Each structure stands twice: as C-alpha cells, then as structure tokens.
C-alpha cells in the first residue's frame, strides 16, 4: 500500500477557516447562509483536503448557492488560496513587515477572535489565529487572558519582535492600534448601588414598581441590587533616559492610548519629572509625540528615578495616586542610591492600590534583577512585566485592570 497523502492544511482550525472565508465571500456579494459554514466544517472534517483542487470543490459545493456567484467565488478563492503560501514557514513571519504601504482591510481575510503562537502573514490566511489555551490543568484563568483579535495583519506579523527593532512606520501602526484597542479600565466598588438583573440582594422598591406597571401579576419580575463600579485613577510614568531610548517611543504610544481617554495622568523622566498629559491628548499622534519631545528637555540623559518618583509624590498630582494604579516603565538603572528608591517605593506602595513595573530588559533570556535600584524596587511591585513586544501587551492590560 502506498503512503497516505499529506493533508493540505495540517492542524487547520476549520471554524476559523469557514468564518473568515465566508465573511470574505459575503463582502464580495456572495449569498452565504449560516448553515453553509457548518457544512464547510463538516466536509473538511470528514475528508481533509490533500490537494488545492479538492479544497476548491469542497468550498464551492458547500458555500455557493447561485450560479451567478461562481465568478465572485473564483476570484475570492484565487486571492485567498492560489496566491497565498499555504506551507509558509511560521518563523519567516517574524522577519518584519514587507516594504510598501500596509495592505488595506478589504484586501485580506477577516481574522477571528483569539491569538496563536503562529501569526498570519500580511494578507495571509486565517487558520493561524487559534486561541491560546492553558498548557496544563493547573494554570489559572488569569493565564488564559488573551488580547482580542484587533491587530492589523501587518502588525500581527511582528508580534514577537522587540519594540527596539520597530521603525517609525511600525511604531505609528502600533500607536493607532493601541488607541483603538482600549483595555478594560481599573475599577473599584463604590458604596452606591443600583438595581438590575443581577446582584446579591433584592431591590424591593424597584421590584414593586416593576410589578405595579405589570398590574401586580403573581409572577414578580425580581430586581436586584449591586454595587456601582467607579474608575480608579491611573498614572503612567516612563523612563526616557539614554538606556531606555530604544523603547521610549513605544511606551509613549502606550501612554497616549490611556491619556486619550481623559482619565489618566502621564509623566516622563530622565533627570527631572515632566507631565505629558496635555501633549499626549492631542488627536494627532505625530503632533502629540512632537509636543512631548519638546516638553522633555532632558531626554536621553542620565536617570534620577528616585528623585522623579519623589517629585511625583510631592506634586499636586500626588494625591490622585491614592487608591489608584501606578505604572512605571523603566529598566531600573538609576544614579540615585538604592536606599532612596526603596524609601520612595515604600511610600508609593502605601498610597496606590496597585503598582505595575514594566522593564523591557526582563524579556531577555536568563534575566535577573541584579541592578541595585531594580532589586530595591521589586519587593514593592504587584506586577513585574517585560512589555517588550506586542504579544506581551495583553499581560500589561490584564495587570492594569486587575481588581486584586
């Protein structure tokens, strides 16, 4: 007996393929009922295709209902499969973005929610967007947090590339995505309550009022009380000294995404502390970064981390830290004495609800916080993250929005 032919799409996520290809057909004017997508999954599972022509007929028979749609189907299939590299090397996707302008959204398949270790190429196919799953039963729900699939395909191919390798165009693309992909805001439970469909206690007054509007029927529509959630203050401080020069632009884009909400305070420091919130709230990203660079006159110089944080505590914005979330982006290299940083970090820990430290050097293999200042600050941090790639940003958003 001969060898069994290899599958054309090994490990394909049939649901992702059906949803993305069906969406592309609908955009091209093809009538694709929902039941047809289920038939695609069933056909691919019953007989996985080994040749491109076999895949063509499986999709055509299950998805095309009208003879007039055959032309549009052939065009979409050619663009998605015949002109794409089905056996592309996943490591080749990390080499960077192609030259020229990024592909327009209408020229590529729509990806599905989730994120996998293998990111699709620009204009590529959708079955590499499998959701990240826990590697063992012991992993907690926090480890299963994934970023919604909002990445442009061009940026998704750079998911594992460190920010210090991004060029100006890629940084601009990162900034536009961060502005759209606003994470969950950190919140706290207030003393005020409101009536709704869920809650721990029954809202008697609202329940009686709702029953009265229905003529006091025997079956009451129970309303419940729950605590109202209020947003916590959020403050972001980034290091723009010489040692952080290659990462400071990416972190400024991150701060701008929060500053644009109108509820976050942003600061930069090298030798002195500078407030950047008025500059970063500008609607133009290029103008915002230019204004920020004008304000930070000591950028790419020395580092006085302890002094900058002490100035933040003593400023009029120090009171807004109380009960909020503080994010510090720095590699921990400081010309001040570690004892000074330890003292100011102890004060910050008592004032804020949660303290998150972003250190891009932590993404290197075998990293240990051996620098004196970093070792002094680490015991006071609730979260210590590298935040050095796009793939690492979901952990940052989860740490900022955590209620713990």
C-alpha positions as CSV (number, residue, x, y, z in Angstrom):
1,X,0.0,0.0,0.0
2,X,1.2,3.5,-0.8
3,X,1.8,6.3,1.7
4,X,-1.3,8.3,2.7
5,X,-1.1,11.8,1.0
6,X,-0.3,14.6,3.5
7,X,-3.1,17.0,4.4
8,X,-3.1,20.3,2.6
9,X,-3.8,22.3,5.7
10,X,-2.3,20.4,8.7
11,X,-3.8,21.5,12.0
12,X,-6.3,23.8,10.4
13,X,-8.9,25.4,12.6
14,X,-12.0,24.5,10.4
15,X,-14.3,27.0,12.2
16,X,-11.8,29.8,11.7
17,X,-11.4,29.0,8.1
18,X,-15.1,28.8,7.4
19,X,-15.9,32.0,9.3
20,X,-13.1,34.1,7.6
21,X,-13.6,32.7,4.1
22,X,-17.4,33.0,4.4
23,X,-17.1,36.6,5.5
24,X,-14.9,37.4,2.6
25,X,-17.4,35.9,0.2
26,X,-20.2,38.0,1.7
27,X,-18.1,41.1,1.2
28,X,-17.8,40.1,-2.4
29,X,-21.6,39.9,-2.8
30,X,-22.0,36.1,-2.5
31,X,-25.0,34.9,-0.5
32,X,-23.6,32.6,2.2
33,X,-26.1,31.3,4.7
34,X,-25.0,30.4,8.2
35,X,-25.8,26.7,7.7
36,X,-23.3,26.6,4.9
37,X,-20.5,27.5,7.2
38,X,-21.4,24.5,9.4
39,X,-21.4,22.3,6.2
40,X,-17.9,23.5,5.4
41,X,-16.6,22.4,8.8
42,X,-18.3,19.0,8.4
43,X,-16.9,18.5,4.9
44,X,-13.3,19.4,5.9
45,X,-13.6,17.2,8.9
46,X,-15.0,14.2,7.0
47,X,-12.3,14.3,4.3
48,X,-9.4,16.7,4.9
49,X,-8.2,18.0,1.6
50,X,-4.8,16.9,0.2
51,X,-4.9,19.0,-2.9
52,X,-5.9,22.5,-3.7
53,X,-8.5,21.4,-6.3
54,X,-10.1,19.2,-3.7
55,X,-10.3,22.1,-1.3
56,X,-11.8,24.3,-4.1
57,X,-14.7,21.9,-4.8
58,X,-15.4,21.3,-1.1
59,X,-15.8,25.1,-0.5
60,X,-17.6,25.7,-3.8
61,X,-20.2,22.9,-3.3
62,X,-21.0,23.9,0.3
63,X,-20.9,27.7,0.0
64,X,-22.2,28.6,-3.4
65,X,-26.0,28.6,-3.8
66,X,-26.4,30.7,-7.0
67,X,-24.8,30.2,-10.4
68,X,-24.3,34.0,-10.6
69,X,-22.0,33.8,-7.6
70,X,-19.4,31.5,-9.2
71,X,-17.3,34.3,-10.7
72,X,-17.1,36.1,-7.3
73,X,-16.3,32.8,-5.6
74,X,-13.4,32.0,-8.0
75,X,-11.9,35.5,-7.5
76,X,-12.0,35.2,-3.7
77,X,-10.7,31.7,-3.7
78,X,-7.8,32.7,-6.0
79,X,-6.8,35.6,-3.8
80,X,-7.1,33.6,-0.6
81,X,-5.5,30.3,-1.6
82,X,-3.9,30.2,-5.0
83,X,-2.0,33.5,-4.5
84,X,-1.0,32.6,-0.9
85,X,1.7,30.4,0.5
86,X,-0.1,27.5,2.2
87,X,3.1,26.0,3.5
88,X,4.7,29.2,4.7
89,X,7.4,29.0,7.3
90,X,6.0,30.4,10.6
91,X,9.4,31.7,11.6
92,X,9.5,33.7,8.4
93,X,6.6,35.7,9.6
94,X,8.8,37.3,12.3
95,X,11.3,38.8,9.9
96,X,9.5,42.1,9.6
97,X,7.0,44.0,7.6
98,X,7.1,44.0,3.8
99,X,8.1,47.1,2.0
100,X,5.5,49.5,0.8
101,X,2.2,50.6,2.3
102,X,0.3,48.1,4.6
103,X,-2.5,46.1,2.9
104,X,-6.0,47.6,3.2
105,X,-8.5,45.7,5.3
106,X,-10.8,45.0,2.4
107,X,-7.9,43.2,0.6
108,X,-7.5,40.4,3.1
109,X,-9.5,37.8,5.1
110,X,-11.1,38.9,8.3
111,X,-9.4,37.1,11.2
112,X,-11.4,35.6,14.1
113,X,-11.1,36.2,17.8
114,X,-8.1,34.7,19.5
115,X,-4.4,34.6,19.2
116,X,-2.0,31.8,18.5
117,X,1.7,31.3,18.5
118,X,1.8,31.5,14.7
119,X,0.6,34.8,13.5
120,X,-0.7,35.2,9.9
121,X,1.3,37.0,7.3
122,X,0.0,40.3,5.9
123,X,-2.8,39.3,3.6
124,X,-2.5,35.7,4.7
125,X,-4.9,33.0,5.8
126,X,-7.0,32.8,9.0
127,X,-6.2,29.4,10.5
128,X,-3.2,30.5,12.4
129,X,-5.4,32.6,14.8
130,X,-6.2,29.8,17.3
131,X,-7.0,31.0,20.8
132,X,-4.2,30.5,23.3
133,X,-5.1,27.6,25.6
134,X,-3.8,26.6,29.0
135,X,-0.9,24.1,28.8
136,X,-1.9,22.3,31.9
137,X,-4.9,22.0,34.2
138,X,-3.1,23.8,37.0
139,X,-3.0,27.1,35.0
140,X,-5.4,29.7,36.4
141,X,-8.0,31.8,34.5
142,X,-5.7,34.8,34.6
143,X,-3.1,32.9,32.4
144,X,-5.9,32.3,29.8
145,X,-6.4,36.1,29.3
146,X,-5.8,36.9,25.7
147,X,-5.9,40.1,23.7
148,X,-9.0,40.4,21.4
149,X,-8.1,40.0,17.8
150,X,-7.8,43.7,16.9
151,X,-4.3,43.7,15.5
152,X,-3.8,44.8,11.9
153,X,-2.3,41.9,9.9
154,X,0.9,43.8,9.3
155,X,1.4,44.4,13.0
156,X,0.4,40.9,13.9
157,X,3.3,39.5,12.0
158,X,5.6,41.5,14.4
159,X,4.0,40.0,17.5
160,X,7.3,38.6,18.8
161,X,9.6,41.4,17.6
162,X,11.0,43.6,20.3
163,X,9.9,47.2,20.2
164,X,13.5,48.4,19.8
165,X,13.5,46.8,16.3
166,X,10.5,48.7,15.2
167,X,10.9,51.5,12.6
168,X,8.9,54.7,12.5
169,X,6.1,53.3,10.4
170,X,5.7,50.3,12.6
171,X,5.6,52.5,15.7
172,X,2.9,54.6,14.1
173,X,0.9,51.5,13.3
174,X,1.4,50.3,16.9
175,X,0.1,53.7,18.2
176,X,-3.0,53.6,16.0
177,X,-3.9,50.1,17.2
178,X,-3.3,50.9,20.9
179,X,-5.6,53.9,20.6
180,X,-8.4,51.7,19.2
181,X,-7.8,48.7,21.5
182,X,-8.6,50.4,24.8
183,X,-8.3,47.8,27.6
184,X,-10.6,47.3,30.5
185,X,-10.2,50.2,32.9
186,X,-9.3,49.5,36.6
187,X,-12.4,50.0,38.7
188,X,-13.4,49.8,42.4
189,X,-16.8,49.1,44.0
190,X,-18.4,52.2,45.5
191,X,-21.0,52.4,48.3
192,X,-23.7,53.4,45.8
193,X,-25.9,50.7,44.5
194,X,-28.2,50.3,41.5
195,X,-31.0,48.0,40.5
196,X,-30.6,45.5,37.7
197,X,-30.9,41.9,36.6
198,X,-28.0,40.7,38.8
199,X,-26.8,41.3,42.3
200,X,-26.6,39.8,45.7
201,X,-29.7,41.5,47.2
202,X,-33.2,42.0,46.0
203,X,-34.1,45.7,45.3
204,X,-37.5,45.7,46.9
205,X,-38.6,49.2,45.8
206,X,-37.7,48.6,42.1
207,X,-39.3,45.1,42.2
208,X,-42.6,46.5,43.5
209,X,-42.5,49.4,41.0
210,X,-41.9,47.0,38.1
211,X,-44.7,44.7,39.3
212,X,-47.1,47.6,39.6
213,X,-46.5,48.5,36.0
214,X,-47.5,45.0,35.0
215,X,-50.8,45.1,37.0
216,X,-49.3,43.3,40.1
217,X,-49.2,39.9,38.4
218,X,-48.4,37.0,40.7
219,X,-45.1,36.3,38.9
220,X,-42.9,39.2,40.0
221,X,-40.0,40.5,38.0
222,X,-37.3,40.5,40.7
223,X,-34.9,43.3,40.5
224,X,-31.6,43.0,42.4
225,X,-29.1,45.5,43.8
226,X,-25.4,45.6,43.1
227,X,-22.6,47.9,43.8
228,X,-21.7,50.6,41.3
229,X,-18.2,50.4,39.9
230,X,-16.1,53.6,39.7
231,X,-13.0,54.0,37.7
232,X,-9.7,54.1,39.6
233,X,-7.1,56.8,39.0
234,X,-4.4,55.6,36.6
235,X,-0.9,57.2,36.4
236,X,1.8,56.2,34.0
237,X,5.5,57.2,34.3
238,X,8.0,56.3,31.7
239,X,11.8,56.5,31.7
240,X,13.2,58.4,28.7
241,X,16.9,58.3,29.7
242,X,19.6,57.1,27.4
243,X,19.3,53.4,28.5
244,X,15.6,53.4,27.5
245,X,15.9,55.4,24.3
246,X,15.1,52.4,22.0
247,X,11.8,51.7,24.0
248,X,10.7,55.1,25.0
249,X,8.8,55.8,21.7
250,X,6.7,52.6,22.1
251,X,5.9,53.4,25.7
252,X,4.9,57.0,24.8
253,X,2.4,55.5,22.4
254,X,1.1,53.3,25.2
255,X,0.7,56.3,27.5
256,X,-1.0,58.2,24.8
257,X,-3.6,55.4,24.4
258,X,-4.5,55.9,28.1
259,X,-4.2,59.6,28.1
260,X,-6.7,60.0,25.2
261,X,-9.4,58.6,27.5
262,X,-9.2,61.7,29.6
263,X,-8.9,59.8,32.8
264,X,-5.1,59.1,33.1
265,X,-2.1,61.1,34.0
266,X,1.2,60.6,32.2
267,X,4.7,61.6,33.1
268,X,8.2,61.2,31.7
269,X,11.5,61.5,33.5
270,X,15.2,61.4,32.9
271,X,16.9,63.8,35.4
272,X,13.6,65.6,36.1
273,X,9.9,64.8,36.0
274,X,7.7,66.2,33.2
275,X,4.0,66.0,32.9
276,X,2.9,64.9,29.4
277,X,-0.8,64.6,29.6
278,X,-1.7,67.9,27.8
279,X,0.7,67.0,25.0
280,X,-0.3,63.3,24.6
281,X,-4.1,64.1,24.4
282,X,-3.7,65.8,21.0
283,X,-5.8,64.0,18.4
284,X,-2.8,63.7,16.0
285,X,-0.3,61.1,17.1
286,X,2.6,62.7,15.3
287,X,1.8,66.1,16.8
288,X,1.4,64.6,20.3
289,X,4.8,62.9,20.2
290,X,6.4,66.1,18.8
291,X,4.9,68.1,21.7
292,X,6.0,65.5,24.2
293,X,9.6,65.7,22.9
294,X,9.6,69.5,23.2
295,X,8.4,69.3,26.8
296,X,11.0,66.7,27.9
297,X,14.2,68.8,27.5
298,X,16.4,66.3,29.4
299,X,15.5,63.2,27.4
300,X,18.2,60.6,26.7
301,X,20.4,61.9,29.5
302,X,21.0,60.5,33.0
303,X,18.5,58.8,35.3
304,X,17.2,60.0,38.6
305,X,14.5,57.5,39.2
306,X,14.1,58.0,43.0
307,X,14.1,61.8,42.6
308,X,11.4,61.7,39.9
309,X,9.1,59.5,41.9
310,X,9.6,61.6,45.0
311,X,8.7,64.7,42.9
312,X,5.6,63.0,41.8
313,X,4.5,62.2,45.4
314,X,5.1,65.8,46.5
315,X,3.4,67.4,43.4
316,X,-0.3,68.3,43.2
317,X,-0.8,65.1,41.3
318,X,0.4,63.0,44.2
319,X,-3.0,63.0,45.8
320,X,-4.5,61.4,42.6
321,X,-2.4,58.4,43.2
322,X,-4.4,57.4,46.3
323,X,-6.3,54.2,45.7
324,X,-5.3,54.1,42.0
325,X,-3.0,52.2,39.7
326,X,0.6,53.3,39.1
327,X,2.5,52.0,36.0
328,X,6.3,52.6,35.9
329,X,8.2,51.9,32.7
330,X,11.9,51.8,33.4
331,X,14.9,49.4,33.2
332,X,15.8,50.2,36.8
333,X,19.1,51.8,36.1
334,X,19.4,54.8,38.4
335,X,22.2,57.2,39.5
336,X,20.4,57.7,42.9
337,X,21.2,55.4,45.8
338,X,19.1,52.2,46.0
339,X,18.1,53.2,49.6
340,X,16.4,56.3,48.2
341,X,14.4,54.3,45.7
342,X,13.4,51.8,48.4
343,X,12.1,54.6,50.6
344,X,10.1,56.2,47.9
345,X,8.7,52.9,46.7
346,X,7.5,52.1,50.2
347,X,5.6,55.4,50.2
348,X,4.1,54.7,46.8
349,X,3.0,51.2,47.8
350,X,1.1,52.6,50.8
351,X,-0.6,55.2,48.6
352,X,-1.6,53.3,45.5
353,X,-3.9,50.3,45.1
354,X,-1.7,48.5,42.6
355,X,1.9,49.1,41.3
356,X,2.9,47.7,38.0
357,X,6.5,47.9,36.8
358,X,7.4,47.5,33.1
359,X,11.0,46.5,32.3
360,X,11.8,45.7,28.7
361,X,15.1,44.1,29.8
362,X,13.1,41.4,31.6
363,X,12.2,39.9,28.3
364,X,15.8,38.7,27.7
365,X,16.6,35.0,28.4
366,X,18.1,34.5,31.8
367,X,17.3,38.0,33.1
368,X,17.7,38.6,36.8
369,X,17.0,41.9,38.6
370,X,20.6,42.3,39.8
371,X,20.8,46.1,39.3
372,X,20.8,47.7,42.8
373,X,17.8,50.0,42.1
374,X,15.8,47.4,40.4
375,X,16.4,44.9,43.2
376,X,15.4,47.6,45.7
377,X,12.1,48.4,44.0
378,X,11.0,44.9,43.1
379,X,9.6,43.9,46.5
380,X,7.1,46.7,46.3
381,X,5.7,45.8,42.9
382,X,2.4,44.0,42.5
383,X,3.3,43.0,38.9
384,X,6.7,43.0,37.1
385,X,6.4,42.6,33.3
386,X,8.7,42.9,30.3
387,X,6.2,44.7,27.9
388,X,8.8,44.5,25.2
389,X,6.6,43.1,22.3
390,X,3.1,43.3,21.0
391,X,2.5,39.8,22.3
392,X,3.4,40.9,25.8
393,X,0.9,43.8,25.9
394,X,-2.1,41.6,26.9
395,X,-0.4,40.9,30.3
396,X,0.1,44.6,30.8
397,X,-3.6,45.3,30.2
398,X,-4.6,42.5,32.5
399,X,-2.3,43.8,35.2
400,X,-3.7,47.3,34.9
401,X,-7.3,46.3,35.0
402,X,-6.9,43.6,37.7
403,X,-9.1,44.0,40.7
404,X,-6.7,42.2,43.0
